[in-house]
Amino acid sequence: MKISLLKNILKGSIDVFIIKMFGAVAVFILMLSISKSAGPAALGKFQLLSKIVLIGSIVSTLGLDIFAVRKVSEIGDSRVLSTRFVNRSVYVIFGTSIFIALFIFLLRGFIAETFFKTSEMEIYIAFAGVTIFFYAGYSFLCQIFRGYGSVRVFAFFRYSWLHIFFISLLGILYLIKGNLVENYIYILYFSGIALSFFSILVFLKRYLKRKDFSEKTDVPDPGLKSDVFKSLPMMFSSSLSFFTAYTNVFIIGYFLSTYYVGIFSGILQFMMFFSFISVALAAYTSPMLAKSHIKKDFKMLRSLYLHSILISGLILTPVFLGLVFFPEFILEITFGDKYILYSSIMPILALGYFINALSGPVITMMNMTDNQSKLVLFSILNFVLGSTLTVVLTWKYSITGAAVASCTTNIVFRLSLMYFITKHVAVVKKDPV
């Protein structure tokens, strides 16, 4: 049973791993291209703009993108309920994203002066606000494929398509202009997100037409209010987790400059290696975790979690050792001399992300087992801890302090969730009576 489950998890997640790897390579090429052609400061500006879009999109979805996996698993193959859920969710995301975009537009001057240190970025911050709906809608539609078990399709759109498409646009720009002009990079990024949204929307409509749906409507459908009530804790926890993970770039921008944001972000790109297997395992196991919870199959729940940890440890240990012992060599052959000066932060970041990966799909476990409200509490505490540490340590020790803060919050947050799961979600303890 154990060997069979291990093989199934590896077999099921290998496709996502490969697709995620291609997507991560595309992101790495993108970051490297911007840094080499326009410098670390331009990379820092790009990172700040992209984080504005990502944070805005997380809030705009109200957690419906994460909830979609559970919802689709519950309603099964009902055509009526599936269509109803997708349509009303998109309308909600559209409405909330307009509000967020207006909020960012009104604050564009403050954001530009506080984090970018120049008013020239106001127009691009406004563009970032407009782009939020497209990214939020794109993220939500990706999860629909995941809920229906089409993991490969989900992984392709969620982790590769957007980045590969954007890289292609940049390649065309380079052929036309002969170099990567900083302003054009930002505009192409926003345009690429919008075009990607329409492409997945067309594909999803065709996918749903081909899918063998039943016409049953007897599955209980509590409606939009119930969906949002259940999804809001997921939105809070995911947004707080994201804030905690990426608030360092805004704090670095505030205390230092976009140049240091670029340096920190460039080195942070190597931490994507840890996300390959973690994301692949979470993508494959999340529908199984949700169904195991619904069926109260705690034995399967336990096995899925422990096998995910085992796989992560076996694959990621060599990656961790390479980043710890050869940071200068890695940076020398990639980003160059400007980054080598700060190579000491790579082992620090690697430790935090390694523990993060070794903890297994803890966030997915919490969301798929009706513990999203408790996850919010953990996320709030982690956000307070992370923000406080990042502000204090960045102020005193520059980006090295930011790296220490990131490492500490990663370890504390993940180990806390692991402790809760082993005590209250019946993962390593006996099944509850």
C-alpha positions in Angstrom: 0.0 0.0 0.0 2.7 2.5 1.0 4.9 1.7 -2.0 1.9 1.9 -4.3 0.8 5.2 -2.9 4.4 6.6 -3.2 4.6 5.5 -6.8 1.1 7.0 -7.6 2.1 10.4 -6.0 5.4 10.5 -7.9 3.7 9.5 -11.2 0.8 11.9 -10.7 3.0 14.9 -9.8 5.9 14.4 -12.2 4.0 16.2 -15.0 3.3 19.2 -12.8 7.0 19.1 -11.7 8.2 19.2 -15.4 5.7 22.0 -16.4 6.5 24.0 -13.3 10.2 23.6 -14.1 9.7 25.0 -17.6 7.7 27.9 -16.1 10.4 28.6 -13.5 13.1 28.5 -16.1 11.1 31.1 -18.1 10.8 33.3 -15.1 14.5 32.9 -14.4 15.4 33.9 -18.0 13.0 36.9 -17.7 14.7 38.1 -14.4 18.1 37.5 -15.9 17.3 39.4 -19.1 15.9 42.4 -17.3 18.9 42.5 -14.9 21.5 42.1 -17.7 19.9 44.6 -20.1 18.4 47.3 -17.7 20.2 46.6 -14.4 19.2 45.6 -10.9 17.2 48.8 -10.3 14.9 48.0 -13.3 14.5 44.4 -12.0 13.6 45.9 -8.6 10.9 48.1 -10.2 9.5 45.1 -12.2 9.3 43.0 -9.0 7.5 45.7 -7.1 5.0 46.2 -9.9 4.4 42.4 -10.3 3.8 42.2 -6.5 1.2 44.9 -6.7 -0.6 42.9 -9.3 -0.3 39.6 -7.4 -1.4 41.1 -4.0 -4.3 42.9 -5.7 -5.4 39.7 -7.5 -5.3 37.6 -4.3 -7.6 40.1 -2.5 -9.9 40.4 -5.6 -10.6 36.6 -5.8 -11.9 36.6 -2.2 -10.3 33.1 -1.9 -12.7 31.7 -4.6 -9.7 30.5 -6.6 -8.6 28.2 -3.8 -12.1 27.3 -2.8 -12.8 26.3 -6.4 -10.9 23.0 -5.9 -13.1 22.0 -3.0 -16.3 23.2 -4.6 -15.8 21.4 -7.9 -14.9 18.2 -6.0 -18.2 18.6 -4.1 -20.5 19.3 -7.1 -18.9 16.6 -9.2 -20.0 16.4 -12.8 -23.1 18.6 -12.6 -23.1 20.9 -15.7 -25.6 23.3 -14.2 -23.9 23.8 -10.9 -20.4 24.0 -12.5 -21.5 26.7 -14.9 -23.4 28.6 -12.2 -20.4 28.5 -9.9 -17.9 29.7 -12.5 -20.1 32.5 -13.8 -21.0 34.0 -10.5 -17.4 33.8 -9.2 -16.1 35.7 -12.2 -18.7 38.4 -11.7 -17.6 38.7 -8.0 -13.9 38.8 -9.0 -14.6 41.5 -11.6 -16.5 43.7 -9.1 -13.8 43.4 -6.3 -11.0 44.0 -8.8 -12.5 47.3 -9.9 -12.6 48.5 -6.4 -9.0 47.4 -5.8 -7.9 49.1 -9.1 -9.6 52.3 -8.1 -7.9 52.2 -4.6 -4.4 51.7 -6.2 -5.1 54.5 -8.7 -5.9 56.9 -5.9 -2.7 55.9 -4.0 -0.4 55.7 -7.1 1.5 58.9 -6.0 2.1 57.6 -2.5 3.2 54.2 -3.7 5.5 55.7 -6.3 7.3 58.0 -3.9 7.4 55.6 -0.9 8.6 52.4 -2.6 9.9 53.4 -6.0 11.4 56.8 -5.0 10.2 58.4 -8.3 7.0 59.8 -9.6 7.7 58.5 -13.0 6.3 55.1 -12.0 2.8 56.4 -11.3 1.5 55.6 -14.7 2.8 52.0 -14.5 1.3 51.6 -11.0 -2.1 52.7 -12.5 -1.6 50.1 -15.3 -0.9 47.5 -12.6 -4.2 48.2 -10.9 -6.1 47.7 -14.2 -4.3 44.4 -14.8 -5.5 43.0 -11.4 -8.8 41.7 -12.8 -7.1 39.8 -15.6 -4.6 38.1 -13.3 -7.3 37.3 -10.7 -9.6 35.9 -13.3 -6.7 33.9 -14.8 -5.8 32.4 -11.4 -9.4 31.5 -10.7 -10.0 29.8 -14.1 -6.7 27.8 -13.6 -8.1 26.2 -10.4 -11.2 25.0 -12.2 -9.1 22.5 -14.2 -7.4 21.5 -11.0 -10.8 20.8 -9.3 -11.8 18.5 -12.2 -8.6 16.5 -11.9 -7.0 17.9 -15.1 -3.7 18.6 -13.3 -1.6 18.8 -16.5 -3.8 21.5 -18.0 -3.9 23.4 -14.6 -0.2 23.2 -14.3 0.5 24.4 -17.9 -1.7 27.5 -17.5 -0.8 28.3 -13.9 2.9 27.8 -14.0 4.1 28.0 -17.6 1.8 29.6 -20.1 1.8 33.1 -18.8 5.6 33.2 -18.3 6.5 31.6 -21.6 4.0 33.8 -23.4 5.6 36.9 -21.8 9.1 35.7 -22.7 8.0 35.4 -26.3 6.7 39.0 -26.3 10.0 40.1 -24.9 11.8 38.2 -27.6 9.8 40.0 -30.3 10.5 43.3 -28.6 14.2 42.6 -28.5 14.2 41.7 -32.2 12.4 44.9 -33.1 14.2 47.3 -30.8 17.6 45.6 -30.4 17.5 45.9 -26.6 15.0 45.6 -23.7 13.7 49.1 -23.0 12.6 49.3 -19.4 9.3 51.0 -20.0 8.3 48.6 -22.7 9.0 45.7 -20.3 6.3 46.9 -17.9 3.7 47.5 -20.6 4.3 44.1 -22.2 3.9 42.4 -18.8 0.5 44.0 -18.3 -0.6 43.2 -21.9 0.7 39.6 -21.5 -1.5 39.0 -18.5 -4.6 40.3 -20.2 -4.0 38.2 -23.3 -3.4 35.2 -21.2 -6.7 35.6 -19.4 -8.6 35.6 -22.7 -6.7 32.6 -23.9 -7.6 30.5 -20.9 -11.2 31.7 -21.0 -11.6 30.4 -24.6 -9.8 27.1 -23.7 -12.0 26.6 -20.6 -15.2 27.1 -22.6 -14.1 24.5 -25.1 -13.0 22.2 -22.3 -16.3 22.3 -20.5 -18.2 21.7 -23.8 -16.2 18.5 -24.4 -16.4 17.3 -20.8 -18.9 14.5 -20.1 -21.2 16.3 -17.7 -24.4 15.0 -16.2 -27.5 17.1 -16.1 -28.2 16.4 -12.4 -29.2 19.3 -10.2 -29.9 17.4 -6.9 -26.5 18.3 -5.5 -27.0 21.0 -2.8 -26.0 24.4 -3.9 -26.0 26.9 -1.0 -25.3 29.8 -3.3 -22.9 32.7 -3.6 -23.1 34.0 0.0 -22.2 30.6 1.4 -19.3 30.2 -1.1 -17.8 33.5 -0.3 -18.3 32.9 3.5 -16.3 29.7 3.1 -13.7 31.2 0.8 -12.9 34.4 2.7 -10.7 32.7 5.3 -8.8 31.2 2.4 -8.3 34.6 0.9 -7.2 36.1 4.2 -4.7 33.3 4.8 -3.3 33.2 1.3 -3.0 37.0 1.1 -1.3 37.2 4.6 1.0 34.4 3.6 1.8 36.2 0.4 2.3 39.5 2.2 4.6 37.8 4.7 6.6 36.2 1.9 7.0 39.3 -0.3 6.6 42.2 2.1 10.4 42.2 2.2 10.6 43.7 -1.3 8.4 46.7 -0.3 10.3 47.2 3.0 13.7 47.0 1.1 12.3 49.5 -1.4 11.2 51.8 1.5 14.4 51.6 3.5 16.9 51.2 0.7 16.1 51.4 -3.0 14.9 49.5 -6.1 18.5 48.6 -6.8 18.6 46.5 -3.6 15.1 45.1 -4.4 16.6 43.9 -7.7 19.6 42.3 -6.0 17.4 40.5 -3.4 14.9 39.4 -6.0 17.6 38.0 -8.3 19.0 35.9 -5.5 15.5 34.9 -4.4 14.9 33.4 -7.9 17.1 30.4 -7.0 14.7 29.5 -4.2 12.2 28.5 -7.0 14.0 25.2 -7.1 12.3 24.3 -3.8 8.9 25.2 -5.1 9.1 22.7 -8.0 8.4 19.6 -6.1 6.2 21.4 -3.4 3.9 22.9 -6.0 3.7 19.6 -8.0 2.8 17.6 -4.9 0.2 20.1 -3.7 -1.4 20.3 -7.2 -1.7 16.5 -7.4 -2.7 15.8 -3.9 -5.1 18.6 -3.1 -8.2 17.0 -4.8 -7.3 13.7 -3.1 -7.0 15.5 0.3 -10.4 17.2 -0.2 -12.1 13.9 -1.1 -10.4 12.0 1.7 -11.6 14.6 4.1 -15.2 14.5 2.8 -15.1 10.7 3.1 -13.4 10.9 6.6 -10.7 8.7 5.3 -8.1 9.9 7.8 -5.7 7.0 7.0 -5.4 8.2 3.4 -5.1 11.8 4.6 -2.2 10.8 6.8 -0.5 8.7 4.1 -0.7 11.5 1.5 0.9 14.0 3.8 3.7 11.8 5.1 4.6 10.6 1.6 4.7 14.2 0.3 7.3 15.0 3.1 9.4 12.0 2.2 9.5 12.8 -1.5 10.4 16.5 -0.8 13.3 15.5 1.4 14.7 13.0 -1.0 14.7 15.3 -4.0 15.5 18.7 -2.4 18.4 17.9 -0.1 21.0 18.0 -2.9 19.5 21.4 -4.1 19.8 22.8 -0.6 23.4 21.7 -0.2 24.3 23.2 -3.6 22.9 26.6 -2.7 24.5 26.5 0.7 28.1 25.6 -0.4 28.4 27.2 -3.8 26.5 30.6 -3.7 29.4 32.7 -5.3 29.9 30.2 -8.1 26.2 30.1 -8.9 25.9 33.9 -8.9 29.1 34.4 -11.0 27.8 32.3 -13.9 24.3 33.9 -13.8 23.6 37.4 -12.5 27.2 38.6 -12.3 29.5 40.7 -10.0 26.9 43.0 -8.6 25.1 40.1 -7.0 28.2 38.2 -5.8 28.8 40.9 -3.2 25.6 39.7 -1.5 26.1 36.0 -2.0 26.0 35.4 1.8 22.2 35.8 1.8 21.7 32.8 -0.5 22.4 30.1 2.2 20.2 32.0 4.7 17.2 32.1 2.2 17.9 28.4 1.2 17.5 27.2 4.8 14.1 28.9 5.2 12.8 27.6 1.9 14.2 24.1 2.5 12.3 23.8 5.8 9.3 25.3 4.0 9.4 22.5 1.4 10.1 19.7 4.0 7.0 20.7 6.0 4.9 19.2 3.2 1.6 20.7 1.8 0.5 22.1 5.1 -1.4 25.0 3.7 -3.2 22.8 1.3 -4.0 20.4 4.1 -5.5 23.2 6.2 -7.6 24.5 3.3 -8.8 21.1 2.2 -9.8 19.9 5.7 -12.1 22.8 6.8 -9.3 24.4 8.9 -9.1 27.5 6.8 -10.3 29.7 9.7 -7.5 28.4 11.9 -5.0 28.9 9.1 -6.0 32.6 9.1 -5.0 32.9 12.8 -1.6 31.3 12.1 -1.2 33.6 9.0 -2.0 36.7 11.1 0.6 35.8 13.7 3.1 34.9 11.0 2.5 38.2 9.2 3.0 40.2 12.4 6.2 38.3 13.2 7.5 38.6 9.6 6.7 42.3 9.2 8.3 43.2 12.5 11.4 41.2 11.9 11.8 42.5 8.3 11.4 46.1 9.3 13.8 45.9 12.3 16.5 43.7 10.6 16.4 45.5 7.2 16.7 48.8 8.9 19.8 47.6 10.8 21.4 45.1 8.5 20.2 45.9 5.0 19.2 43.0 2.7 21.1 40.5 4.9 18.6 41.3 7.7 15.7 40.9 5.2 17.1 37.4 4.4 17.3 36.4 8.1 13.7 37.6 8.6 12.5 35.6 5.7 14.3 32.5 6.9 13.0 32.8 10.5 9.3 33.4 9.5 9.4 30.5 7.0 10.6 28.1 9.7 8.3 29.3 12.5 5.2 29.3 10.3 5.7 26.0 8.7 6.7 24.1 11.9 3.7 25.6 13.7 1.3 24.3 11.0 3.0 20.9 11.1 2.5 20.8 14.8 -1.2 21.7 14.5 -1.8 19.1 11.8 -0.1 16.3 13.7 -2.2 17.2 16.8 -5.6 18.0 15.3 -6.0 16.8 11.8 -5.1 13.2 12.5 -2.2 12.9 10.2 0.3 11.0 12.4 -2.0 10.3 15.3 -4.7 7.7 15.5 -7.9 8.5 13.6 -10.4 10.4 15.8 -13.3 8.3 17.2 
